Amino acid sequence: MEAFFASMGEKSFRATQVMKWIHQLWVDDFDAMTNLSKTLRQRLAEVAEIRGPTAIHAQISADGTRKWLLELPCGNRVETVFIPEERRNTLCVSSQVGCALDCTFCSTAQQGFNRNLSSAEIVGQVWFANKEVGEQQRVSNVVLMGMGEPLLNFNNVVMASNVMMDDFAYGLSKRRVTLSTAGVIPALERLAQVSDVSLALSLHAPNDDLRNQLVPLNRKYPIAPLLKACSDYIGQGRRKVTVEYVMLDGVNDRPEHARELARLMRNFPAKINLIPFNPFPETRYRRSSAQAIAAFGEYLVGKGLIVTTRRTRGDDIDAACGQLVGKVDDRSRRTERNAAAMAG
């Protein structure tokens, strides 16, 4: 932004002024930027535009969760979810159109993959949500847990995260921007050099054999080196990795799985988040019973671990964890292969 204004012969502080207008006041009209001269506003209108995402569909859940289907210039669509709570308002943003991974319990993954989102398309989801919900419900937390694997869109995700944490943009602290990854180790090692966002790990299994089935990426980046990379990322201190564990009936929710997970997490700086599975059409999985989830969590707590169970939000509008689908022009041919497998 500073370079842009320098190219126009303007002072660098103009960048700060315009950043605040766009990201803190959600203004998309240069003429409304009243601390800029009229001449500069006219020049900006001639050479630039501020264009936010276009929502083609919006839904509001009975619990207040809001989901927007945003259309991209290429015709693909991604979903963004806003989750209001008493002490915070969380926005779940997408980083890719579809997902290049093939986690078997995730609806997004079954849609295939088209492309990475640009940094503008990622930040634009935060801008759009704030403009929609208004000052009283301003986004306080952002989680990169929507469609896509963030670390496979490294540069754009890092740039977008930096804008979210910039004092002249959204001013979110590193503890309020969370990146969720299935475990792309080389990218995670790079991330430690350029960013300090909070980290969530989509683990979902306590051993490599089971995780290979649920999260195929594990065949390339197994659990042991992945946990080491996560520990290295957060470094020494009081920070912890949020370990996400979706509860699948009869698959990963048995007492032996709880024992394995307790051993695995014994010396790992983790907060374990148990996630009741959210079903979607044609899935072969079922949600673990409330009793099984409670027993699983109680065992882990008894072993001295920090455990929470995620409250399902927005499942009546398919906005819950693992349910986002959007509209993906699948370049991976995954949907074609899945359809053939379903047909036998």
Summary of the structure (lengths in Angstrom):
residues: 344
radius of gyration: 21.1
end to end distance: 54.3
largest distance: 70.3
contacts: 1097
relative contact order: 0.13
helix: 40%
strand: 19%
